[in-house]
Amino acid sequence: MKHILLPTDFSDNAWRAASYSIQLYADENCTFYFMHAAKLKVSNASVRSSKLSTVMTENNKAALKELIQKAQESYSNSKHTFKTILSADDLQDAIKDTITALKINLVVMGTKGASKAKGMFFGSNTVSSLTKIKDCPVLIVPENANFKTPEQLAFPTDFNRFYGKELEPIIAWSNQFKTKIKVVHINEKENLNTIQETNLEQLKKVIAGHSHSFDWMRDYDNVSEGIKDFIEVNKIDMLAMINYKHSFLENLMNEPVIKKLGFQTSIPFLIVPCDTEK
């Protein structure tokens, strides 16, 4: 039984993400948790605040119930159970606590993509959540993503990291959905150094026996452009990265917007947290 958390702000983007995950796990027993987190700011007028809080709570409960009804009507499936969570905490803390309490296997979030105003690759809520989620994979579903069972998953790496158990969620994903892992190296230099060669050999051992390939995008100084072209040329269905400190993903979320506007993608983005530094 899979336990999948669906944070929602009741937007179209949040529903699109939920819809994607429900279709993706159509053949598996799952409990989906629609969760809305809203921390009410208390004013000095305590009575007024109490009434407002009560109204908001009831409205949010009703909206969550409507989501369950919509999911059941849109995707009737005896394998699926839907539940709701209404939290008074902020979104990031609510997600973190729920992952632990309910043994969540996957968090699925929708996003509008890059925000020119705030200078972020993802929306601010998505970025804030990713920094706090340390023990559960997160699937980011862009606003223009169309559902398709992922046949090919791109895993970009510079081979500067020694991969081990942190790859297990990606391998499990590959096995479950019969998805081919396409390891891609964006070639910034002519040759790999000794450390990169060692890590490459280790990676080969880790994914041996699973559907995979190793691909090179040569003569690219801009990593994001290389990944973007790789996705388009190879008709990639999903992008996967491991979120550790100083990774390309971290740089992508923090670098100026002008650099990353070329890295818009319409495919889902699987992010595996890694809290152990080596």
N, C-alpha and C positions, 0 to 999 in steps of 0.2 A: 504493500500500500504506500503510494507516494503522498506526501503532504506538501502542497504547493501554496505559497503565500502570494496573494494578489493585492498589493496596496492600491488604493483607488482614491482619486479626488473627484470621481463621478464624471470625468471628462471623456471625450471620445477616444483620446489616446490611451487612457487607462483601460477602457473597454476593449480596444483593439488588442492590447497586450493580453488581457484575460482570454479573449476569443482565440488568439493564437495558441495559447497554452492548452486550452480545452481541446482544440482540434489536434494538437500535437500528441496529447496523451489519450486519444480516443480509445485506444485498445488496452489501456491499463487502469487498474483500480486506483482511484485518486480521491483525496479530499482536498477541495479547493477552498481557501479561506479568503473571502473578500474582506479586506481590512481598511477602515478609514480612521485616520488619526487626526485629531483636531484639538490643539491646546488652546483653550479659551483664555484670553487675557482678562484678568479680573480688574474691574474699575473700583473706585471708591464707593460707588452706589451699589452696595452689596445686594440689596433686594432686586434691583434692576438686573444686575449681573446674574443672579440666581435664576430669574425668570428667563433671561436670554439663553442661559446655559440649558435650561430645560427644553426650550423650544428647539434649539439647535440639536440637542441630543435626539429628540423625537424625530426631527426631520431627517437626520443622518441614519437613524434606525430604519426609517421608512425607505430611504434611498437604497440602503443595503439590501433590504428585502426585495426591492424592485430588481436589483441586479441578479439576485438568485433566480427570480422568476424569469427574467430575460434569458439567463444562461440555460435554464431548464427547457424553456420553450424553443430556444435557438439550437440547442445541442442536446436533445434527449438521449441520455446514455445511462443505463442501469449501473455502469461501473463507476459513475461519478457521484460524489456527495458534495454539497455546497454548504458552507457555514459562514457566519459573519463575525467580525471582530470590530468593535467600536472602542477606540482608545482615546483617553484624555491626555496622553503624552504627546510629545512632538514625534514626527514621523520616524526619524532615525532611531530614537530610543524604542519606539513601539515595534519597529521591525526587528531590532536586535533582541528584545525581550521575547517576542513571539517565536523567533527562530529557536531559541533555547527551550521555551516552555512546550512547544508543540512538535519539536524535532523536525523542523521544516527542511525539506530536501532541495527546494528551489524557490527563489524569489523572482517573480516576473513583474517587470515595470515597463510602462510606456514612457515615451519621451518625444518631445518635439524636435529633438536634435539641437544643433548649435544655437546659442543665443547671442546675437550680435551685440545686444545692449550690455549684457553682463560678461561677455567674453568667455563663454564656456562651450565646450564641445557638446556636452549633455546639458539638460536642464539643471537648475541649481539643486532641486530636491534629489535628483538622481545622483549627482556628484557627491552631495553630503551623505547620502545613504551608502554609497560605495566605500567611503572612507571608514565607515563604522562596521560594515559587514565583514567579519573575519573568518567565519566558519560555515559559509553556505554559498553555493554558486548563485549568480544573479544573471537572469536573461533580460536584456534590454531590447525592447521591440520598438523600432522607429515608427513614426506616425504614418509613413507611406509603405510599410511592409505588408506584403501579401502572403497569406499562408501557403507554405509548401513544406512537405516533409523534407528536412535537410538531407540532401544526397552528398554534398561536398562541404566540408568545414575547413576553413583556412586558419592555420595556426602560425602566425608570424613569430619569428625568433631571430635574434642576432647571434645565438649560440654562446653568449657570454655567461649563461647561467647553467648550472648543473641540475637538470630536472630529475625528479624522482616521484614521490607519492602525490605531489601537487597536480600531476597530470592525470591522476585516476579519474576525476570527474569527466574529463574530456574523452578518455578512453571508454569509460562507461557509456557516455553519450553515443560514441561511435558504435559500440556494440548493440545498444538498445535500438537505435534507429537505422542501423546498417549504413552509417555515414562514413565516408572516406575522409580521413584526416590528411590534409595537404599542408605539410610543413613548408613554410616559405621563408627564405632568407633574402632580405633586400640587400644586395651587394653594394656596400659603400666603399669597400676596399677590394683590391685584386685577389688577395688570398686570405684564408683563415689563419689565425695564429695558433700556437700550440694549445692554449686553453680552449679555444673554440673547436679545434679538432677533437679534443678529448670529450667535450660536451656533446658534440655531434655524434660521436660513437656511442656515448651513453644513451642519448635520445633514441638512436636506432635500436638499442637493446630494449628500452622501455616499451616502444610501440611495435616491436616485432610480433608477428602473429595477428596483428590488427590491420584492417584495410588502411593503407596510407601511401603517401608518396613524398619525396623531397624535391622541392622546386626552388629555383634561383631566379630572382629578378635582377639582372645585371645592369650595371651602369646607372644606378639610381642614387643620387645624393640625398634626395628627399624621401624618407621612409614612408610617410603617409601617402605620397603620390604613388610609390611602388605598390603599396598594399591596395590602394584604390584600383590601379590598373590590373593587378592580379585578380581581384574580385570580378572585374568586368570581363577580362579575357577568358577566365576559367569558369564563368557562370557559377560562382560560389554562392551557396545558400545561407551560410552562417559564418560569422567571424568569431574566433575564440582567442582570448588572451588570459594570462595569469597576472593578477594585480598584486605586484610586490613593489617595494620602494625602488624608485629610480628606474622603473620599467618604462617601456615606450608608452604604455597606457597612461601611466601617471603623467608623463610629459605631455601627452596628447590632451589630457584634461586641463593642464595648467598653462600651456603655451598660448601666445596671443592668437586671437581669432583669425587674423589675417592669414596665418599659416595653415590653419586647420579647416578653413572653409572648403578647401579642395578635397577634404576627406569625408564628405557626406556619403552615407550609405543607406540603402533601403532594406538591408538584410539584418536579421537579428544578431545581437552581439552577446555571446556567452562570456561572462567574466568570472574567473575562478580566483577566490581570494587566497593569498599566501601570507601568513603572519610570521613565518619563520625565515629569518635572514641567514644566508650562508656566505 
